[in-house]
């Protein structure tokens, strides 16, 4: 009897001690709560600022601190989406997909998250999955789309509508209707120069091609070709090449010279009276001067074209890995035309984004090797993670 009472008394003391410890812990948490909430508010503000500045690595750093202060299910879906988008822009599609899943688990109707998931599917060659998501968004959440959402979707799906219109109409009727409506609105709306850069490589190249065409002086008589006329070539969808730029500016210079000769009838009559000008052909000195002017103008235009392409790629809201791929693609075009300086400049910009990209390192090695910079070429070749025997052979034999 006495033993039982002692045990009960001991249990009472232990229970009281636990209650005291719990109370102390609650008091501490209560005191630290204002500081914690203040820190959470600061991190959320930092997240918004980093997203506006497109500082995606900093977004993830702030998000990591936020996760340490609150549980994942307590983070606002908008910040979870910021994390997914930041991973996407940094080229980590796997983590981006996981964070999109987190967003949709807390907010199943989040339209930006579904659009981002569709973009990831298409970039990972799961086109049908991506189109199916766009079909769902256009069918069930069309009213929630912002103008930016509509433009983004149209830029992506319009390509697939053009490529396989019958399939899109049969399997994705909402996409077909959306692209058709957007196209009719563009035809009826007044045309304006877009204030933002185009969202795809094809649009960038088309814009450059249009700019070159606009540089040609209209209503000017075409200069008589010295050789037999060649059939007019149809421009490809990839846009203008360096050779086309040079040719366009050469024609402009020659046409300008022709206009000047028409404005001076006295000089023209004098030239016609001369034996050498009786056939209407320019002298060799004049022709050489025109060619030099055209070449100089063409070189300046090509340099401007490189800067425009570089800025157009860098200003795109795409992942860094996609920017590297685009810069390599443009560099390849200049390399094919023999403009090694332009190719080198674009590849240098790609290496500024990702200094360890194997494709860029290999391409830069080829450009430097052909430019005669063998030592630099060897340095870039050693930085590549994969050994290219063909490249090593060229380095050895050069």
PyMOL commands that set and color helices and strands:
alter all, ss='L'
color gray80, all
select helices_A, chain A and resi 2-52+56-69+72-74+77-89+93-106+111-123+127-140+142-144+147-163+165-171+173-188+201-215+242-263+265-273+284-314+320-337+340-353+358-370+374-383+389-397
alter helices_A, ss='H'
color red, helices_A
deselect
rebuild
show_as cartoon
